[in-house]
């Protein structure tokens, strides 16, 4: 599984790169803040809604610490998606949240 460090993701965002991010935390968790531009798709719905995602795009998966996003990465990889796990998740994210 590919991973990206929070600092690497921040650098991509600061450089104006288009990064497709999916936050798989629960609604009460994202209410406390998400990385700007991230899409919310709770882990429990990934299996049912993955067909709505675009296989031509690379996605960065985000959760609290990296465990649930890792599960989402494993599932999406098995379905043919290009996904990367945010190492350390939101616990290690020092950037802006909305």
DRENGUSE-997406 format. One record per residue (C-alpha): residue number from 1; residue in three letters; z, y, x. Coordinates in Angstrom, 3 decimals. Layout:
<sites>
+-----+------+----------+----------+----------+
! seq ! type !       c3 !       c2 !       c1 !
+-----+------+----------+----------+----------+
! NUM !  ALA !        Z !        Y !        X !
...
+-----+------+----------+----------+----------+
</sites>
This chain:
<sites>
+-----+------+----------+----------+----------+
! seq ! type !       c3 !       c2 !       c1 !
+-----+------+----------+----------+----------+
!   1 !  UNK !    0.000 !    0.000 !    0.000 !
!   2 !  UNK !   -0.941 !    3.429 !    1.274 !
!   3 !  UNK !    1.829 !    6.020 !    1.496 !
!   4 !  UNK !    1.954 !    9.747 !    2.031 !
!   5 !  UNK !    4.926 !   11.722 !    3.291 !
!   6 !  UNK !    6.120 !   14.686 !    1.204 !
!   7 !  UNK !    5.213 !   17.069 !    4.032 !
!   8 !  UNK !    1.644 !   15.690 !    4.132 !
!   9 !  UNK !    1.258 !   16.144 !    0.378 !
!  10 !  UNK !    2.643 !   19.682 !    0.616 !
!  11 !  UNK !    0.129 !   20.489 !    3.367 !
!  12 !  UNK !   -2.768 !   19.248 !    1.202 !
!  13 !  UNK !   -1.574 !   21.351 !   -1.742 !
!  14 !  UNK !   -1.046 !   24.404 !    0.499 !
!  15 !  UNK !   -4.590 !   23.983 !    1.848 !
!  16 !  UNK !   -5.930 !   24.128 !   -1.699 !
!  17 !  UNK !   -7.088 !   20.510 !   -1.761 !
!  18 !  UNK !   -7.514 !   18.926 !   -5.169 !
!  19 !  UNK !   -4.864 !   16.203 !   -5.354 !
!  20 !  UNK !   -4.608 !   14.011 !   -8.441 !
!  21 !  UNK !   -0.906 !   13.277 !   -8.868 !
!  22 !  UNK !    0.749 !   11.062 !  -11.464 !
!  23 !  UNK !    4.508 !   11.229 !  -12.020 !
!  24 !  UNK !    5.733 !    7.903 !  -13.430 !
!  25 !  UNK !    9.330 !    8.974 !  -14.089 !
!  26 !  UNK !   10.814 !    9.047 !  -17.573 !
!  27 !  UNK !   10.603 !   12.167 !  -19.764 !
!  28 !  UNK !   14.231 !   13.179 !  -19.176 !
!  29 !  UNK !   13.630 !   13.043 !  -15.412 !
!  30 !  UNK !   10.458 !   15.152 !  -15.421 !
!  31 !  UNK !   12.241 !   17.704 !  -17.614 !
!  32 !  UNK !   14.166 !   18.603 !  -14.438 !
!  33 !  UNK !   10.923 !   19.461 !  -12.671 !
!  34 !  UNK !    7.617 !   18.014 !  -11.533 !
!  35 !  UNK !    5.294 !   18.906 !   -8.689 !
!  36 !  UNK !    2.925 !   21.565 !  -10.097 !
!  37 !  UNK !   -0.340 !   19.975 !  -11.165 !
!  38 !  UNK !    1.080 !   16.477 !  -11.580 !
!  39 !  UNK !    0.265 !   14.489 !  -14.700 !
!  40 !  UNK !    3.129 !   12.699 !  -16.462 !
!  41 !  UNK !    2.543 !    9.017 !  -17.223 !
!  42 !  UNK !    5.793 !    7.022 !  -17.486 !
!  43 !  UNK !    5.735 !    3.713 !  -15.615 !
!  44 !  UNK !    6.146 !    1.767 !  -18.857 !
!  45 !  UNK !    2.840 !    3.181 !  -20.119 !
!  46 !  UNK !    0.747 !    2.745 !  -16.957 !
!  47 !  UNK !   -0.399 !   -0.745 !  -17.954 !
!  48 !  UNK !   -1.501 !    0.486 !  -21.381 !
!  49 !  UNK !   -3.091 !    3.805 !  -20.370 !
!  50 !  UNK !   -4.658 !    3.030 !  -16.982 !
!  51 !  UNK !   -8.111 !    2.812 !  -18.597 !
!  52 !  UNK !   -7.832 !    6.572 !  -19.242 !
!  53 !  UNK !   -7.762 !    7.200 !  -15.474 !
!  54 !  UNK !  -10.892 !    7.700 !  -13.365 !
!  55 !  UNK !  -11.521 !    4.994 !  -10.736 !
!  56 !  UNK !  -13.629 !    7.436 !   -8.712 !
!  57 !  UNK !  -10.549 !    9.586 !   -7.993 !
!  58 !  UNK !   -7.695 !    8.972 !   -5.582 !
!  59 !  UNK !   -4.243 !    9.264 !   -7.132 !
!  60 !  UNK !   -0.865 !   10.019 !   -5.567 !
!  61 !  UNK !    1.884 !    8.255 !   -7.491 !
!  62 !  UNK !    5.291 !    9.952 !   -7.738 !
!  63 !  UNK !    8.745 !    8.878 !   -8.944 !
!  64 !  UNK !   12.356 !    9.608 !   -8.051 !
!  65 !  UNK !   12.602 !    7.632 !   -4.795 !
!  66 !  UNK !    9.310 !    5.749 !   -4.358 !
!  67 !  UNK !   10.186 !    2.426 !   -6.013 !
!  68 !  UNK !    8.665 !    2.847 !   -9.453 !
!  69 !  UNK !    5.650 !    4.666 !   -8.067 !
!  70 !  UNK !    5.238 !    1.723 !   -5.690 !
!  71 !  UNK !    5.158 !   -0.624 !   -8.683 !
!  72 !  UNK !    2.557 !    1.601 !  -10.330 !
!  73 !  UNK !    0.506 !    1.575 !   -7.104 !
!  74 !  UNK !    0.555 !   -2.220 !   -6.940 !
!  75 !  UNK !   -0.609 !   -2.533 !  -10.543 !
!  76 !  UNK !   -3.302 !    0.135 !  -10.261 !
!  77 !  UNK !   -4.575 !   -1.291 !   -6.969 !
!  78 !  UNK !   -4.956 !   -4.657 !   -8.709 !
!  79 !  UNK !   -7.108 !   -2.878 !  -11.309 !
!  80 !  UNK !   -9.382 !   -1.340 !   -8.672 !
!  81 !  UNK !   -7.852 !    2.134 !   -8.316 !
!  82 !  UNK !   -7.414 !    4.100 !   -5.079 !
!  83 !  UNK !   -3.723 !    5.002 !   -5.094 !
!  84 !  UNK !   -1.164 !    6.297 !   -2.610 !
!  85 !  UNK !    2.616 !    6.231 !   -2.992 !
!  86 !  UNK !    4.669 !    9.374 !   -2.297 !
!  87 !  UNK !    7.199 !    8.114 !    0.234 !
!  88 !  UNK !   10.754 !    9.017 !   -0.755 !
!  89 !  UNK !    9.619 !   10.418 !   -4.108 !
!  90 !  UNK !   11.152 !   13.528 !   -5.592 !
!  91 !  UNK !   14.392 !   12.943 !   -3.670 !
!  92 !  UNK !   12.513 !   13.852 !   -0.481 !
!  93 !  UNK !   10.248 !   16.520 !   -2.025 !
!  94 !  UNK !   11.158 !   19.981 !   -0.714 !
!  95 !  UNK !    8.269 !   21.867 !   -2.305 !
!  96 !  UNK !    7.908 !   23.755 !   -5.541 !
!  97 !  UNK !    8.618 !   22.147 !   -8.916 !
!  98 !  UNK !    7.769 !   23.345 !  -12.402 !
+-----+------+----------+----------+----------+
</sites>
